[in-house]
Amino acid sequence: MNLDSLYSNLTVKTKAKLVLVVLDGLGDLATKEQHFLTPLEAAKTPNLDALAKISAQGRMIPVAPGITPGSGPGHLGLFGYDPLEFQVGRGVIEALGLGLELKAGDVAARANFCTLDKKGIVTDRRAGRIETSVTEKLCALLSSKIKKIGDTQVIIKPGKGHRFVVIFRGKGLEGPLTDSDPNREGVAIPQSKPVNPKSAKQKKAAKLIADFYKAALPVIAKELPANGFLLRGIAHQPHIPIFEERYALKPACLAVYPMYKGLAQLVGMIKIEGPQTIAEQFERYIAEYDNYDYFFIHYKYTDMYGEDGNFEAKKKAIEEFDAALPILLKKRPDVLAITGDHSTPCAAKGHSWHPQPVLLNSALSGSDKLERFTETGANIGSLGIFESKYLIRLMQANARMFDKFGA
């Protein structure tokens, strides 16, 4: 029997409240340069410490050993969808998060404004992390100049910070395509290519991307520091089973950044708009407590500062999260999981394959008798090391949502 089918057959509807809190890119490495401490270990976290004393801990593999995940696979795993089975382009996720409706045949790309030198070499993949207002201005400029390429409509919408979305709407298009993002500075923008070289639809989409670059780059050539752009996750929207049907839980999402709203929307979660800080997100959770069974609460800044290689800022972000945690605990859910979608070590300045720490608290989680929630403690916790796609199942089990299997 398929394992998901088995879980579904055993599922019992209850009145339990489940909360998944994701500190994006939480996991890190204890290196000599960081005095053999991770930001989580170095941070002062009295509220997480108190929770750790009555919780279980472990570590999770986001995809498979040695594989570094993007944010999409990382979160889909946390939602219980095998990221190797359900592969979703980042452009689709970002587009949905910005409230755009994707039609059959649309190809969406997530874009970063970047800085190019006179030779077309990428010198800053994020254009100095320009403000959202600058991105809005640049997107308006591009939209006014490029409405169609051939018979294909081009839709451009700004996101948060240096990010934006491009949707290509026309006939005979399909993803996925390779990224036009070198993922490092010091090289030129690579050409986007079909993942399946035999696909005529992907070939057409790849030519469209090339034509878009030819039309768009001259428009922003003098707009330093954002005189270029990179496209990632170029794909069309796949079919994914709905979260509520899969888990018998009515889900809601409290996230600030569009991509994470898009991931939640992709699986059928309700986006709760408005809150901009983690304290506001927790306050809104309190207000919405009776309306949903499952809450996904996302915190971005641990990942952002990890990618910058900024140990002190990542540590401070964890401390700011910890300071807000008592708000959530005013209405402690029946099951609470706190984790990351992957690790973003400051030493790596990017996502990595290292298992992220996870804390699980419920009346049935037991206590691992650990004083703190850290990578070191998680290494010896009772949850062990497991694939992140099983976290939702452990949460359901702790909520008494499964009948006994067999006689």
C-alpha positions in Angstrom: 0.0 0.0 0.0 1.1 3.5 -0.7 2.3 5.2 2.5 0.3 8.3 2.0 -2.8 6.2 1.4 -2.1 4.3 4.7 -1.8 7.6 6.6 -5.1 8.8 5.0 -6.9 5.6 5.9 -5.7 5.9 9.6 -6.6 9.6 9.9 -9.1 10.6 12.4 -10.6 14.2 12.5 -10.0 15.9 15.8 -10.3 19.4 17.3 -6.5 19.7 17.8 -4.6 22.8 16.9 -1.3 22.3 15.1 1.3 25.1 14.5 4.4 24.9 12.3 6.9 27.8 12.9 9.6 28.0 10.3 12.7 30.1 10.9 14.0 30.1 7.4 17.5 28.7 7.0 17.8 28.2 10.8 20.4 25.5 10.8 24.1 26.5 10.8 27.6 25.2 11.4 29.9 25.5 14.4 33.1 26.7 12.8 36.4 27.9 14.3 35.7 31.4 12.9 32.4 31.4 14.9 34.2 30.1 18.1 32.6 26.7 17.4 29.1 28.1 18.0 26.2 28.4 15.7 24.0 31.5 15.8 21.3 29.4 17.5 23.8 28.4 20.2 25.2 31.9 20.6 21.8 33.6 20.8 20.2 34.4 24.1 16.9 32.5 23.9 15.2 32.2 27.3 11.8 31.4 25.8 13.0 28.7 23.5 15.1 27.4 26.4 12.0 27.0 28.6 10.2 25.3 25.8 13.1 23.0 25.0 13.0 21.6 28.6 9.5 20.1 27.9 10.0 19.1 24.3 11.5 16.6 22.0 14.3 17.5 19.5 15.9 16.1 16.4 17.2 17.0 13.0 15.6 16.7 9.6 17.0 16.0 6.1 15.1 18.3 3.7 15.4 16.3 0.5 18.0 13.5 0.6 21.5 13.2 2.1 23.9 15.7 0.5 21.2 17.5 -1.6 20.9 21.2 -1.0 17.3 22.3 -1.3 15.8 25.5 -2.6 13.0 27.1 -0.5 10.3 25.4 -2.5 11.5 21.8 -1.9 12.4 22.8 1.7 8.9 24.0 2.5 7.0 21.3 0.5 8.8 18.7 2.5 7.7 20.4 5.8 4.1 20.4 4.4 4.5 16.6 3.9 4.9 16.6 0.1 7.9 14.6 -1.1 10.0 17.2 -2.8 11.3 14.6 -5.2 7.8 13.8 -6.3 6.3 17.2 -6.3 8.6 19.6 -8.1 7.5 23.2 -8.4 9.2 26.0 -10.1 10.1 29.0 -8.0 8.4 31.4 -10.4 5.1 29.7 -9.9 5.4 30.0 -6.2 6.4 33.6 -6.3 3.6 34.5 -8.7 0.9 32.9 -6.6 2.3 34.6 -3.5 1.9 38.0 -5.2 -1.8 37.2 -5.9 -1.3 36.6 -9.6 -3.6 34.0 -11.2 -1.8 31.5 -13.5 -3.6 30.1 -16.5 -3.0 26.9 -18.3 0.1 27.3 -20.4 1.5 30.2 -18.5 5.3 30.1 -17.7 6.4 32.0 -14.7 9.8 33.1 -13.5 11.1 34.5 -10.3 13.5 37.4 -11.0 16.2 39.2 -9.1 17.4 42.6 -10.1 21.2 42.4 -10.2 24.2 44.6 -11.0 26.2 44.1 -14.2 29.6 45.7 -15.1 30.4 47.1 -18.6 31.2 43.6 -19.9 27.9 42.1 -18.7 29.5 40.3 -15.7 27.3 39.9 -12.6 28.9 41.8 -9.8 26.0 41.7 -7.3 23.2 39.1 -7.7 20.9 41.2 -5.5 21.7 44.7 -6.7 22.7 45.7 -3.1 19.3 44.5 -1.9 17.5 47.6 -3.3 14.3 48.8 -1.6 10.9 47.6 -2.7 10.1 51.1 -3.9 13.0 50.9 -6.4 11.9 47.5 -7.7 8.3 48.9 -8.2 9.7 51.8 -10.2 11.9 49.5 -12.4 9.0 47.0 -13.0 6.7 49.8 -14.0 9.4 51.0 -16.5 9.8 47.5 -18.0 6.0 47.0 -18.1 5.5 50.2 -20.0 8.1 49.2 -22.6 7.5 45.5 -23.0 4.0 44.3 -23.1 4.3 41.5 -25.7 7.1 39.5 -27.4 5.7 38.1 -30.6 2.4 36.6 -29.8 3.1 36.2 -26.1 1.9 38.6 -23.4 4.5 39.6 -20.8 3.3 40.3 -17.3 5.7 41.9 -14.8 5.0 42.4 -11.1 7.2 43.7 -8.3 7.7 41.6 -5.2 9.6 42.5 -2.0 13.1 44.0 -2.0 15.0 43.2 -5.2 12.6 40.4 -6.3 9.9 40.5 -9.0 8.0 38.0 -11.2 7.7 37.7 -14.9 4.8 35.7 -16.5 4.8 34.7 -20.2 1.3 34.1 -21.4 0.9 32.6 -24.9 0.4 29.5 -26.9 2.7 26.5 -27.0 4.8 27.3 -23.9 6.0 24.9 -21.2 8.6 24.7 -18.5 10.8 23.9 -16.8 13.8 25.7 -18.1 17.2 26.1 -16.6 17.9 29.3 -14.7 19.4 32.4 -16.2 21.2 32.9 -12.9 24.8 31.8 -12.4 24.2 31.6 -8.6 27.5 33.5 -8.0 29.1 36.7 -8.9 32.0 37.1 -11.4 30.4 35.5 -14.4 27.9 36.5 -17.2 24.2 35.8 -17.2 23.8 32.2 -18.5 21.3 31.4 -21.3 18.1 29.7 -20.2 17.7 26.3 -21.9 15.0 23.6 -22.1 15.3 20.9 -19.4 14.0 18.5 -22.0 15.8 19.4 -25.3 13.2 17.4 -27.3 10.3 19.6 -26.1 9.1 22.0 -28.7 7.2 24.0 -26.1 10.3 24.3 -23.9 12.4 25.4 -26.9 9.8 28.1 -27.7 9.9 29.3 -24.1 13.7 29.4 -24.0 13.8 31.5 -27.2 11.2 33.8 -25.6 13.4 34.2 -22.5 16.3 35.2 -24.8 14.2 37.7 -26.7 13.0 39.1 -23.4 16.5 39.8 -22.3 17.3 41.5 -25.6 14.4 43.8 -25.1 14.6 44.4 -21.4 18.3 44.9 -20.6 18.6 48.1 -22.7 15.6 49.6 -20.9 17.4 49.4 -17.5 21.0 49.7 -18.7 21.6 53.0 -16.9 19.6 52.1 -13.7 22.5 51.4 -11.4 22.8 49.4 -9.2 19.9 47.4 -10.7 20.9 47.4 -14.4 20.3 43.7 -15.0 18.2 40.8 -13.8 18.3 37.1 -13.3 15.5 34.6 -13.8 15.0 31.5 -11.7 12.5 28.7 -11.3 11.1 29.1 -14.9 8.2 26.7 -15.0 4.4 26.2 -15.3 2.0 25.2 -12.5 1.8 21.5 -11.7 -1.1 19.7 -10.0 -0.6 19.2 -6.2 -3.1 17.5 -3.8 -4.9 19.9 -1.5 -3.5 20.1 2.1 -6.9 20.0 3.8 -8.0 16.9 1.9 -4.7 15.2 2.5 -4.4 15.8 6.3 -8.0 16.6 7.5 -6.8 20.0 8.7 -8.0 23.4 7.8 -4.8 25.3 7.1 -3.7 29.0 7.2 -0.5 30.8 6.4 1.1 33.7 8.1 4.0 34.9 6.0 5.4 38.2 5.0 7.3 37.4 1.8 5.4 36.5 -1.4 7.2 33.3 -2.1 6.1 31.6 1.1 2.5 32.8 0.6 2.7 31.2 -2.8 4.0 27.9 -1.4 1.1 27.9 1.0 -1.5 28.8 -1.6 -0.1 26.1 -3.9 -1.3 23.4 -1.5 -4.5 25.2 -0.6 -3.7 27.1 2.6 -5.5 30.4 3.3 -3.2 33.4 3.1 -3.8 35.7 6.1 -2.6 39.1 4.9 -1.4 42.1 7.0 1.2 41.2 9.6 4.7 42.4 8.8 6.7 41.4 11.9 6.9 38.1 13.8 5.2 39.7 16.8 2.3 40.8 14.5 2.2 37.3 13.0 1.8 35.8 16.5 -0.8 38.3 17.5 -2.8 37.5 14.3 -2.4 33.8 15.1 -4.1 34.5 18.5 -6.9 36.3 16.7 -7.5 33.6 14.2 -7.0 30.6 16.6 -10.6 29.4 16.4 -10.8 29.7 12.6 -8.2 27.1 11.5 -6.7 23.8 12.6 -3.2 24.3 11.3 -1.0 27.4 11.1 2.1 27.8 9.1 4.1 30.8 10.4 7.2 31.9 8.5 10.1 34.0 9.6 12.6 35.1 6.9 15.5 36.9 8.5 17.5 33.9 9.7 17.9 32.9 6.1 18.6 36.4 4.8 21.5 37.0 7.2 22.9 33.5 6.7 23.1 34.2 3.0 24.9 37.4 3.8 27.4 35.5 6.0 26.4 37.8 8.9 26.7 35.7 12.1 25.8 38.6 14.5 22.7 39.6 12.5 21.5 36.0 12.3 22.0 35.6 16.0 20.1 38.8 16.6 17.3 37.7 14.4 16.9 34.5 16.5 16.9 36.6 19.6 14.1 38.9 18.2 12.1 35.8 17.3 12.6 34.5 20.8 11.4 37.8 22.4 8.1 37.5 20.4 7.5 33.8 21.2 5.5 34.4 24.4 2.8 35.9 22.3 2.2 32.7 20.5 2.4 30.7 23.7 -0.5 32.7 25.2 -2.6 30.2 23.2 -0.3 27.2 23.0 -1.4 24.8 20.3 -1.9 21.1 21.0 1.2 20.5 18.8 3.9 23.0 18.1 6.9 22.4 15.8 9.7 24.9 15.5 12.3 24.4 12.8 13.9 25.6 9.5 13.1 24.6 5.9 16.9 24.0 5.5 20.2 25.2 6.8 21.8 28.4 5.7 25.3 28.4 7.3 27.0 31.8 7.6 30.2 30.1 6.5 28.5 28.9 3.2 26.6 32.2 2.6 23.8 30.1 1.1 21.6 27.1 1.5 23.2 23.8 2.4 22.5 20.1 2.7 23.1 19.9 6.5 20.1 18.6 8.5 18.1 21.4 10.2 17.2 21.2 13.9 13.6 20.7 14.9 11.7 21.0 18.2 8.4 19.3 18.8 6.1 20.1 21.7 2.9 18.4 22.7 1.3 16.6 25.6 2.7 13.4 24.1 6.1 14.6 22.8 7.8 13.9 26.2 10.9 15.7 27.3 14.4 15.0 26.0 15.7 16.8 29.2 17.7 19.2 27.1 18.3 22.7 28.4 18.3 24.5 25.1 17.1 24.2 21.5 20.3 24.0 19.5 21.9 21.9 16.8 24.1 20.2 19.4 21.0 19.3 21.5 19.0 18.2 18.4 21.8 15.8 17.5 21.0 13.7 20.6 17.2 14.3 20.8 14.7 11.5 20.7 13.3 12.4 17.3 16.7 11.4 15.7 17.4 12.3 12.1 14.5 11.9 9.7 13.2 13.2 6.4 11.3 16.5 6.7 8.3 15.1 4.8 7.5 13.0 7.9 7.2 16.0 10.2 3.5 16.6 9.5 2.8 13.0 10.2 4.6 13.2 13.6 2.6 16.3 14.3 -0.6 14.4 13.5 0.4 11.5 15.6 1.0 13.9 18.6 -2.4 15.3 18.0 -3.9 11.8 18.2 -5.1 11.9 14.6 -4.2 8.3 13.7 -6.0 5.1 14.5 -4.0 2.1 15.4 -2.5 0.1 12.5 -3.4 -3.6 12.4 -4.9 -5.8 15.0 
